[in-house]
Amino acid sequence: MSSFWFRFSHVKPVTAGNPVATEEAASQSSAKQADGTVADATESPGGLSLTEGSAGGLGRHLGVFSCTLLIVGRIIGTGIFSTPSSILSSTGSVGASLLLWVLGFILSFCGLFIWLEFGTMFPKSGGEKVYLEAVYTRPKYLVTVIFAANAILLGFTASGCIIFASNILVAAGKTATTWSERGIALGVIFFVTTLHGLTPQTGVRVMNILTAFKVAILVFVVVSGWVVLSGKTDVKDPHANFRNAFVGSSTSSNNYATATFKVLNAYSGWSNVNYVLNNVRDPVRTLKIAGPLGLGICTVLYIFANLAYFAAATKTEIEDSGVTVAALFFKNVFGTKAERALSVFVALSALGNVITVTFAAARVNQELAKEGIPLPLGNKFWASNWPTGKSPLPGLIVHLIPSVIIILAPPMSVAYPFILDVEGYPMQIINFFIVLGLFYLRWKKPDLERPFKVWWPLAVFYLAAATFLMIAPFLPPTNGVGDTPPLPYYLYCLVGIGVLLSGVVYWAGWRILLPRMFGYELVPRKEVLEDGTFVTVFSRKKVE
């Protein structure tokens, strides 16, 4: 352990002979962008330039293929196998349900184009962290710490681990108990952490293989649906759901809001490459190709998979079924034995999703540490690629800890769905301020290089949707209690807001209260770790 601390305490300052770099000096650093232009720190949000941010680790090793799979693997989880039935129940009709899937595609593409404009302007890892820093520059580090609170406290993949555990037990014919599910789920998250932390290149290969498998399963469902619609199976009337498709449509705005949340959750992940741009070759070009391609692939598969589900079962069967709609599809088309095979497919899909989410989340955590956010054991450790020098195992550990807590948190019947709701709400607030920031930069810095520029009506539409998604959870649900009784249906919104406010409190203590109490000011400097990673650290200078 002593040798470990020696390595992280003996680092070189960026500028020889001047180990302390002021914020003003740091702002003069320059970096070459992917399109060949030179940008100073005003065009590279945060304390590190574009070149410094991409130093260390495996460097830029992800191409268009891997980035496309990174998006597809993040989007396709388990939602497409289960949520169509609950969305149908909320909307009341097959036609309205399908229209919501199309609306989800439109909203997702609007969001993708906004993130493309930001990502091509600032091709750095971190996603929303970078874009918030580009817009909300004062007070310094405030938005960084607020984003860090959300990313660290709510950065977990417990749901995918538990879904893998429950489905693999079904496939094995075992009775699931609370602790058997938790044990397997813990094994999954520790396996994924070790995979990415110690064998990063193997982790990318496994991630790509599982993503290709998920695509193959959905293609199989889609093709099977076409066969059903042709009338060459035992399904009696495959066209029944498409006659008078809008009969029974709900008239409750709350029902449509609830269903829209589920659809958007199924599409979430289109911004996954924005989190890892430091690892992407030719990031501007790659992002412009991989983003639309990845989301486009998922959209086509999602729409046709829904058509296949509705062709193979009646509306009543789908609404009343106690199993996922995909299980019902396999049962009606291939027989009862096929249902067990589906459990394996869903389990592997969940595993692939966990691997993909963890890969990106760890790099976001690393970026936060590289900015100098004060963390236990010092931010240099958490910013490093220890121990291999190629992958951020410390960032993976930051992701691991909340995942383990959520997996073990009792009682599952209340705590688990509640925490899942809490996880999503703060991101709606963050998205809202990012879209506002887009318009601010268009007005304040019109001459910034923009390799991609979103059509402004799409941004306005997305802003309106983000506003609705911030307000809608406070509207009383149809059942009056939500999905986490006896807790109030709006409590998860308040907790999510509280998480963001905790970042404000943490920032105030770090930047204002403690310096005033002990009479010092924070002076930033850049250092290079042994693995080549640049990191911002702060020295305390006594105020006379």
Secondary structure, DSSP 8 states (H G I E B T S, - for coil): -HHHHHHHHS-EESSTT-----HHHHTT-EEE-TTS-EEEGGGS-SSS-HHHHT-STT-S-B-HHHHHHHHHHHH-SSHHHHHHHHHHHHH-SHHHHHHHHHHHHHHHHHHHHHHHHHHHHS--TTTHHHHHHHH--SSTTHHHHHHHHHHHHS---HHHHHHHHHHHHHHTT----HHHHHHHHHHHHHHHHHHHHH-HHHHHHHHHHHHHHHHHHHHHHHHHHHHHHTT-SS-S-TTGGGTTTTTT----HHHHHHHHHHHHHHHTTTTGGGGGGGGBSSHHHHHHHHHHHHHHHHHHHHHHHHHHHHHHS-HHHHHH-SS-HHHHHHHHHH-TTHHHHHHHHHHHHHHHHHHHHHHHHHHHHHHHHHTT---TT-HHHHHS-TTTTSS-HHHHHHHHHHHHHHHH-S-HHHHHHHHHHHHHHHHHHHHHHHHHHHHHHHHH-TTS--SS---HHHHHHHHHHHHHHHHGGGS--TTSSTTSTTS-TTHHHHHHHHHHHHHHHHHHIIIIIHHHHHTEEEEEEEEE-TTS-EEEEEEEEE--
